Amino acid sequence: MTAYYHTEIYQHLPSSQSHRRQLRPQDGETSDDSPLMVRDWNPSLPLSALPICMQMKRLTNDLRQQQRHNLGNWKSWSQIQYIKLKRSRDQFYKVASSLFQWRHTLIKIEGRFGMGVKAYFVFLKYLLGLNLILSIIIIGAVLIPTLVYKGNVECLKGICIREKFSVLDIVLGSGVLQNTPLFYGYYECESGEKCMNNSLLFLLGMTCIFVLSLVMVIRRTVIGYKHTWITGSHNNVSISHKIFSGWDFCIQDDSAAMLKHNLIRNELKMDLEDHVFHRRVSQRTLRQWISLYVLRILLNVLVLALLGGSFYMIFVATRYSKEKKKSNVALSQDSWIINLIVGYLPAITITTANYLLPRAFRKISVFEDYSLTVQLNLTLIRSTFLKLASLGIYILFLYKWRKSDNQNGEISFRCECQTPPNSTFPSNNTTEGVQFVMCWENDFGKQMYQLSVFDLLASFINIFFISFPTKWIRERYPLSVLARRLNQQFEITLHVLDLVYSQTVTWMGVFYCPLLTCIATVKLTAVFYMKKFFVLRCCAPAQKMFRTHSSLVLFHFTLLLGLLIAAIHLSVSLGDDVTGIRPSPCGPFSSITVSEVLSKSVGILPDFVQSALRTMNSKAVGLPLIMVEIVILTCFASRGQANNKTIERLKGMLVMCNSDKRFLLKQHSSGM
Amino acid sequence: MGATASQLPKDLLSEYQELTFLTKQEILLAHKRFTELVTREGRTSAVTRVPMEKILTLPELKSNPFRKRICHVFSTSELKDGSLTFEDFLDLLSAFSDSATLEIKSHYAFRIFDFDDDGTLDQGDLEKLVNCLTGDTEDTRLTTEEMRQLISNILEESDIDKDGTVNLSEFQHVISRSPDFVSSFKIVL
């Protein structure tokens, strides 16, 4: 097939010659066409981006300088400025990225576990950065104004709560923490001009957070999506990718290299088996198809049952914990450890379900006789559904009870105060006559706080009390049956889902517990070090290859889903007529509702801005706007289709050209 | 590092920064590592060559199946023995650095994979490439039948003009759509 390459004329083809020049620059240097070769490069490309050796770069540089002399003053000056600007911009990015240390850690992890695991840590770092920015916004727009406004006033509305601080409160978010800037209730203010400013700032800060998160997450998703779309099904080049970009050049370790060889071989074999699999699928008899579908339906029912069961468990746990809390007397008699468990019951149930079920789903998907990628994606989709839906259902239940509380007309006055402990327990809840208005927003913030803290605790326990001892056993008795069964791997999908879940909780709770972003920042830092310890100390490199990119899009997409759920939840809970739940008389919107704040702040604006806003709101503008959007979208869609067609045509042309070339070559050589 | 820093003149250092994707620290580190490879008596200059065997002892390269190809591609030696000067070494690190462009990385990747240096990846090149990836011993190699199937799959996907080989532009076309490539084609000292 390659015989015609040895035809001499092929060497003289222009395309082959230009390639040769690039290949062997030192040969060209001696021949007469050296200036031609140097001039080949686009002058706007920086020298460092030329695929030639150092000596050639120097020559090119000299040549460029000559050309610059020949150019007009203005042109050369602008070119130099452009280069300078570019260089300083690169410098800026480098400095900015070096602010986040851990680069070395990332390289180390990448060297030992490949890019898949590194991608997880990069994702973690990204979330950490996001939360840091959100925290700064919160502190600037929400916390500081309130602190300034409140001054040293410690007692609210004449209610002074003196409580004893305890460790349990930190974990539960109860007691003394109830009245700190941690929760919504603290950002309260009496009516007045200043108050409105504070409320407006609160609203503005929250809007800022959501918009910023949305923009950042969408940006990441879209970048990834573009790649996957281009590499999508209509031009599948997966095997070439595995071959051409299969080797991870970062690997420095012999055993890791060995492992990579094995991974690649296994994956290639798997792909070849996939071909066989597809052939087998096409040869299945009707009987086999029927039995397979029955099996799949049964397994899906099982999955649904598992999901339903876990949702029911969450329901039961939430109800139980609510009822326990309602009967204060019962609560006060129990020991603190029972209080802790009762308070955390929903969180424990959710986390346990989230821990166990994805593993079960993976096992189930094996039996369904899908191809491997479908199995992995199916597990991922089911797990994502579980994670987000369990959170959503938990919140739904919370609202349901709140609504029923409201409907019963039972205005909850209750006490969450504590007297100094008389016993040895660090916290001993006893009831006292002090009453203060129950703030359901606070309570909701508390639930989210608990979920967040418990998530951290769970991963801490998982790493130090399950994974680490397992690892120890494996090292101690490497030959035992137990050791072989306990081989641990870093399951990237599950870990990333954990991150997505915790971020969703943060977004959900941020309105009611503004400092949750700060907590999330601290938490993610802790998680980073914990996972680093986990991956470097306890994990064996994974046996299955992880395609970073296609899954990362899915991760960002789930993150986006989480954000959307949080945003929907917030808008629903703010519009009180939908849920039928009255906002409680606490927090920044106690004396003034959200819509009032908005309308008042619009009222301050100058007249023409007001009228402009009013016009923008009207139907006369809205309808044409939608029309224009539709037109633009249609335009883009048809352009995309046209591009696809052009690609096909160009491909055909390439094949045509090449066959023409081959034909001419044959003619030529036979003629000679 | 102070001692080695003084060995590299300042103007040369800034020129290297200009001509490569490396930062000042990376260049200094590269210089330090390179001087360690040179034998004691030989002072490092622009023309000192380190034989390929010595370069291959670097931990960053020693477990890489393409190490010899990398040396050959970046070597400017007339003898084609894969020996590197310091500047060749910098070229190597620059192409493999974090900030190198996809364009340059794919260009060098193509040359590394082009085992017979004829400017295209033909069946022989692809076979060698796959063997490098899976490990080149009797029991790790793919069977002949598997190899045949695999190569025909590769060509079917990436040989756009259907001439039986993958040329540079086809290679870059395929690689540009592999988002993992830039992050994996990387050697950091």
Contacts between the chains, C-beta under 8 A, distances in Angstrom:
chain1	res1	chain2	res2	distance
A	1	B	123	7.6
A	1	B	164	3.9
A	2	B	122	5.0
A	2	B	123	7.4
A	2	B	164	6.1
A	2	B	165	6.3
A	5	B	118	7.1
A	5	B	120	7.3
A	5	B	122	7.8
A	5	B	165	7.7
A	16	B	119	6.7
A	19	B	119	5.1
A	19	B	167	7.9
A	19	B	168	6.2
A	20	B	119	6.8
A	22	B	107	7.7
A	23	B	111	7.0
A	23	B	117	7.2
A	23	B	119	6.4
A	26	B	76	5.9
A	26	B	78	7.6
A	47	B	18	6.3
A	47	B	19	5.2
A	48	B	18	7.2
A	48	B	19	5.7
A	48	B	20	5.1
A	48	B	21	5.0
A	48	B	94	6.4
A	48	B	100	8.0
A	49	B	21	7.8
A	49	B	100	7.7
A	49	B	101	5.3
A	49	B	103	6.7
A	49	B	104	5.7
A	50	B	104	7.6
A	51	B	95	7.6
A	51	B	103	7.6
A	51	B	104	5.2
A	51	B	107	4.1
A	51	B	108	6.4
A	53	B	74	7.6
A	53	B	76	5.1
A	53	B	87	7.3
A	53	B	88	6.6
A	53	B	91	5.6
A	54	B	19	6.1
A	54	B	20	8.0
A	54	B	87	3.8
A	54	B	88	7.2
A	54	B	90	6.6
A	54	B	91	5.6
A	55	B	76	6.9
A	55	B	87	7.2
A	57	B	19	4.7
A	58	B	19	7.4
A	61	B	18	7.9
A	61	B	19	7.5
A	90	B	99	7.5
A	94	B	23	6.8
A	107	B	188	5.9
A	115	B	180	6.5
A	115	B	183	5.4
A	115	B	184	5.8
A	118	B	183	7.9
A	224	B	179	7.8
A	227	B	177	7.3
A	227	B	179	4.6
A	230	B	177	5.4
A	231	B	177	4.8
A	231	B	178	7.4
A	231	B	179	7.7
A	236	B	157	6.9
A	237	B	157	4.6
A	237	B	158	6.0
A	237	B	174	5.4
A	237	B	177	6.5
A	237	B	178	7.7
A	238	B	157	7.8
A	239	B	150	7.1
A	239	B	153	4.9
A	239	B	154	5.7
A	239	B	157	5.9
A	240	B	154	5.3
A	240	B	157	4.7
A	240	B	158	4.3
A	240	B	174	4.9
A	240	B	178	8.0
A	241	B	174	7.1
A	241	B	177	7.8
A	241	B	178	4.2
A	241	B	180	7.3
A	241	B	181	7.7
A	243	B	126	7.3
A	243	B	129	6.3
A	243	B	130	6.4
A	243	B	133	6.8
A	243	B	150	7.9
A	243	B	154	5.8
A	244	B	109	7.0
A	244	B	113	7.2
A	244	B	158	7.8
A	244	B	171	6.9
A	244	B	174	6.2
A	244	B	175	5.7
A	244	B	178	6.8
A	244	B	181	7.3
A	245	B	109	7.8
A	245	B	175	6.4
A	245	B	178	4.6
A	245	B	180	5.5
A	245	B	181	3.7
A	245	B	184	5.8
A	245	B	185	6.9
A	246	B	133	5.3
A	247	B	64	7.6
A	247	B	65	6.9
A	247	B	66	6.8
A	247	B	132	7.6
A	247	B	133	6.0
A	247	B	184	7.0
A	248	B	184	4.6
A	249	B	64	6.5
A	249	B	66	7.9
A	249	B	96	6.5
A	249	B	184	6.2
A	249	B	185	5.5
A	249	B	186	5.6
A	249	B	187	5.3
A	250	B	184	6.9
A	250	B	186	5.4
A	250	B	187	7.1
A	250	B	188	7.2
A	251	B	63	6.2
A	251	B	64	7.2
A	252	B	59	5.3
A	252	B	60	5.6
A	252	B	62	7.8
A	252	B	63	6.4
A	253	B	63	6.3
A	254	B	62	7.5
A	254	B	63	4.7
A	256	B	63	7.2
A	257	B	63	3.8
A	257	B	64	7.2
A	257	B	65	7.3
A	258	B	135	7.5
A	261	B	65	7.7
A	261	B	133	7.1
A	261	B	134	5.9
A	261	B	135	3.8
A	261	B	140	6.4
A	262	B	135	7.7
A	264	B	133	4.8
A	264	B	134	5.8
A	265	B	133	7.7
A	265	B	134	4.1
A	265	B	135	6.9
A	265	B	140	6.3
A	265	B	142	7.2
A	268	B	130	7.5
A	268	B	133	7.9
A	268	B	134	6.8
A	268	B	142	6.9
A	268	B	146	7.7
A	268	B	150	6.4
A	269	B	142	7.6
A	269	B	146	7.3
A	271	B	153	7.9
A	272	B	146	5.7
A	272	B	149	6.1
A	272	B	150	6.8
A	275	B	149	7.3
A	275	B	153	7.9
A	547	B	180	7.3
A	548	B	179	7.5
A	548	B	180	5.5
A	548	B	183	7.5
A	549	B	179	4.2
A	549	B	180	5.9
A	651	B	160	6.0
A	654	B	160	5.6
A	654	B	161	4.5
A	655	B	160	7.5
A	655	B	161	5.5
A	655	B	162	5.2
A	657	B	161	7.1
A	658	B	161	3.9
A	658	B	162	6.6
A	658	B	163	5.1
A	659	B	162	7.6
A	662	B	163	7.0
